[in-house]
């Protein structure tokens, strides 16, 4: 930051060790000081149609991706940079850092480009999901409820719907074959379609395995204060016992 030129005098015996150390220092310099700038540049060049706030969100998603698999991604980036520096310095006594960065770190920039692409895909999916949820909430709040209570027995991504009398609601019924979920990954279970058709005033979710997954989070987001999570009521206990006895239908 304070000098235009750095001259290193090395009198050691192990030239390869010396070069590896220098390459490591220069690689860490780029990773620590310049990587964010490269990411911003890639986002701006390839996805200029996003506004400033969206580009900042994509940048944060890039950091999340790299943090979630830190060791593997860091090693991949570091190895790419280090190899590029070593291949150059092995045959050259001097290096102009700006020129080197502009022309000789292509493989490293390709890694960043892949990370940015993944972040953009995640951003678009999340944005579409939030828009979808928003539309569902508007629909729910604009319609009259068709029933008072629905119980959902939920375990390992499988659902059983019961009415207020604890009778099974068939989710394969024709009236539930709505098209609300044509683009949603968990649409095959039809549970959300059924709830959107019934629009119950209260929805009791009985979590048999105590696991709140993506689908349950979606129900909570869409139906908000209509949702009541339960893990230890009589229905939960009966169903857990029925699983242990390998006869899940006995509670009916």
TADABEL-V861870 format. One record per pair of residues at least 24 apart in sequence whose ideal C-beta (glycine too) atoms are under 8 Angstrom apart, sorted by sequence separation. I is the first residue (numbers start at 1). J is the second residue. D is the distance in Angstrom with one decimal. If there is no record, write none. Layout:
i->(I,I)
j->(J,J)
d->(D,D)
//
This chain:
i->(81,83,84,191,195,202,203,204,205,206,207,80,169,201,203,205,206,189,192,200,202,204,80,81,192,206,80,186,195,208,157,169,186,204,206,207,159,161,192,206,77,80,158,208,157,159,186,208,161,206,77,76,77,208,73,152,35,73,31,136,150,31,31,150,66,28,31,65,150,27,30,132,146,147,149,152,154,132,146,147,148,149,150,151,152,154,155,62,65,145,146,147,148,149,150,151,152,153,154,155,156,24,27,62,65,145,146,147,148,149,150,152,154,155,26,27,64,128,144,145,149,151,153,140,143,145,157,62,65,139,23,24,27,58,61,157,23,26,61,140,59,136,58,61,20,23,58,61,154,22,23,58,20,23,57,19,22,34,42,46,152,47,54,166,19,42,46,19,26,30,38,42,39,43,47,162,38,42,30,39,35,39,43,30,140,153,140,137,151,155,168,133,137,136,153,166,137,133,155,133)
j->(105,107,108,215,219,226,227,228,229,230,231,105,194,226,228,230,231,215,218,226,228,230,107,108,219,233,108,214,223,236,186,198,215,233,235,236,189,191,222,236,108,111,189,239,189,191,218,240,194,239,111,111,112,243,111,191,77,115,74,180,195,77,78,198,115,78,81,115,200,78,81,183,197,198,200,203,205,184,198,199,200,201,202,203,204,206,207,115,118,198,199,200,201,202,203,204,205,206,207,208,209,78,81,116,119,199,200,201,202,203,204,206,208,209,81,82,119,183,199,200,204,206,208,196,199,201,213,119,122,196,81,82,85,116,119,215,82,85,120,199,119,196,119,122,82,85,120,123,216,85,86,123,86,89,123,86,89,101,109,113,219,116,123,235,89,112,116,90,97,101,109,113,112,116,120,235,112,116,105,115,112,116,120,108,222,235,223,221,235,239,252,218,222,222,239,252,224,221,243,222)
d->(6.3,8.0,6.9,7.7,7.4,5.8,5.2,5.0,5.3,5.1,5.0,7.6,6.8,6.5,6.9,6.6,7.5,7.8,7.3,6.9,6.4,5.7,4.7,5.1,7.0,6.7,4.4,7.2,7.2,6.3,7.5,7.7,5.0,8.0,5.1,7.4,5.7,6.8,7.5,4.8,6.0,6.2,7.3,5.4,7.4,4.3,7.8,5.9,6.0,6.8,5.6,6.1,7.8,7.0,7.8,6.8,7.9,7.5,7.6,7.0,6.6,6.3,6.7,6.0,6.5,7.6,7.2,5.6,4.2,5.4,5.8,7.6,7.2,5.1,5.9,6.5,5.8,7.2,5.1,7.6,6.5,7.1,7.6,8.0,7.0,6.5,7.7,5.3,5.8,7.9,5.4,4.9,5.2,5.0,5.3,4.9,4.8,4.9,5.7,3.7,6.2,8.0,3.8,6.0,5.9,4.7,7.5,7.5,6.7,7.7,7.4,6.6,6.6,5.1,7.5,4.7,7.8,7.8,7.1,6.1,6.8,6.4,6.5,7.3,5.5,4.8,6.8,4.5,7.7,7.2,7.8,6.2,6.3,7.1,3.8,6.8,4.6,5.2,8.0,6.3,7.7,7.0,5.1,5.4,7.6,4.0,5.8,5.7,6.8,7.3,4.8,5.2,7.0,6.8,6.1,5.9,6.6,7.3,7.5,7.6,7.9,7.8,7.2,7.5,5.5,5.9,6.9,6.5,7.6,7.1,6.6,5.7,6.0,5.8,5.9,7.9,5.6,4.9,7.3,7.6,7.3,6.4,7.9,7.6,6.8,6.9,6.7,7.9,6.5,7.6,6.4,7.0,6.0,4.9,5.7,7.8,7.3,5.4,7.5,5.7)
//
